[in-house]
Amino acid sequence: MAEPQIPSGRYTTAIEIKPILSATKANWIAVRQYEGLDYLYVTQIWSWRCGLVQMRFGVNGGPLQVWPLPACHEEFSTPNAILESDGNPMLIYPPGSIGTVDIELTYDDLSTERAQFSRASVLMP
């Protein structure tokens, strides 16, 4: 069931975060080769996760898997903040193994948005 879409000014509903995530789609993820491994980062998505009900991802054309999102921190003035207890918004893969990444976001209004990224388009120095 879709959540009510009442803007709160705290960026906790799809109506508030969808324009931001849509505008920043090219930056949803990043890949970094570091210490001989590939790191897949989803920091941008986690930074606007309130208003999402699910994030799924697939690497190299593999099936989409759910990547659990940390809870929103409604008790703070910035509910989308990433706290140490939330863990890291990254996964680690063998070196050079990430070629493409598919992302599917489901907003709390139950709409979805998808994107596919090539390694070259999101590779960090």
C-alpha positions in Angstrom: 0.0 0.0 0.0 1.3 3.4 -0.9 2.3 5.8 1.8 0.4 9.2 2.0 2.3 11.8 0.0 2.2 14.8 2.3 5.4 17.0 2.0 7.0 17.5 5.4 10.1 19.4 4.4 12.1 16.6 5.9 12.5 14.6 2.7 10.8 11.5 3.9 8.2 10.9 1.1 8.4 10.0 -2.6 6.9 13.4 -3.5 9.9 15.1 -1.9 12.8 12.8 -2.8 11.8 11.6 -6.3 12.7 14.9 -8.0 16.1 14.9 -6.3 16.9 11.2 -7.1 15.6 11.7 -10.7 17.8 14.8 -11.2 20.9 13.0 -9.8 20.4 9.6 -11.4 23.8 9.7 -13.0 25.3 9.8 -9.5 23.3 7.0 -7.9 26.2 4.7 -7.7 30.0 4.8 -8.0 32.6 2.1 -8.6 36.1 2.5 -7.1 39.1 0.2 -7.6 40.9 0.3 -4.3 43.6 -1.9 -2.8 43.1 -4.4 -5.6 39.3 -4.8 -5.2 36.2 -3.2 -6.7 34.0 -1.2 -4.4 30.4 -0.5 -5.3 29.0 2.5 -3.5 25.3 3.6 -3.2 25.9 6.6 -1.0 23.7 8.9 -3.1 20.7 6.6 -2.8 21.2 6.0 0.9 21.4 9.8 1.4 17.8 10.1 0.1 16.4 6.7 1.2 13.5 8.0 3.3 10.7 7.9 0.8 12.0 4.6 -0.7 10.6 1.2 0.3 13.1 -0.9 -1.6 16.3 -0.8 -3.6 17.3 -3.7 -5.8 20.6 -4.1 -7.8 22.2 -6.5 -10.2 25.8 -6.7 -11.3 26.8 -7.7 -14.9 23.3 -8.5 -16.0 22.7 -10.8 -13.0 19.3 -11.1 -11.3 18.2 -8.1 -9.2 18.7 -8.6 -5.5 17.4 -6.5 -2.6 20.0 -4.3 -0.9 18.5 -3.5 2.5 18.1 0.2 3.3 18.9 1.5 6.7 15.9 2.9 8.7 15.1 6.6 8.5 16.2 8.4 11.6 12.9 10.3 12.3 14.2 11.3 15.8 16.8 13.6 14.2 16.3 16.8 12.1 18.0 15.0 9.2 16.3 11.6 9.0 18.3 10.6 5.9 21.6 10.9 7.8 23.9 7.9 7.5 24.9 6.9 11.0 27.8 4.6 11.9 25.3 2.0 13.1 23.7 1.9 9.6 26.8 0.2 8.1 28.6 1.2 5.0 26.7 2.0 1.7 29.1 -0.3 -0.3 29.8 -3.9 -1.4 33.2 -5.3 -2.3 33.9 -7.4 -5.4 36.9 -9.0 -7.0 39.2 -6.6 -8.9 37.9 -5.5 -12.3 34.8 -7.7 -11.9 32.1 -4.9 -12.0 31.2 -4.2 -15.7 27.6 -3.0 -15.4 25.2 -2.3 -12.5 21.4 -2.2 -12.7 19.5 -0.3 -10.0 15.8 -0.3 -9.4 14.3 2.0 -6.8 10.7 1.6 -5.4 9.3 4.8 -3.9 6.8 4.8 -1.1 4.1 5.9 -3.6 4.9 2.5 -5.2 6.3 4.0 -8.4 9.6 2.6 -9.6 12.7 4.1 -11.3 15.5 2.2 -13.0 18.9 2.8 -14.3 21.8 0.9 -15.8 25.4 2.0 -15.4 28.5 1.0 -17.2 31.8 0.7 -15.2 33.3 3.6 -17.2 30.4 5.9 -16.5 30.7 5.6 -12.7 34.4 4.8 -12.1 36.0 7.0 -9.5 39.7 7.9 -9.7 
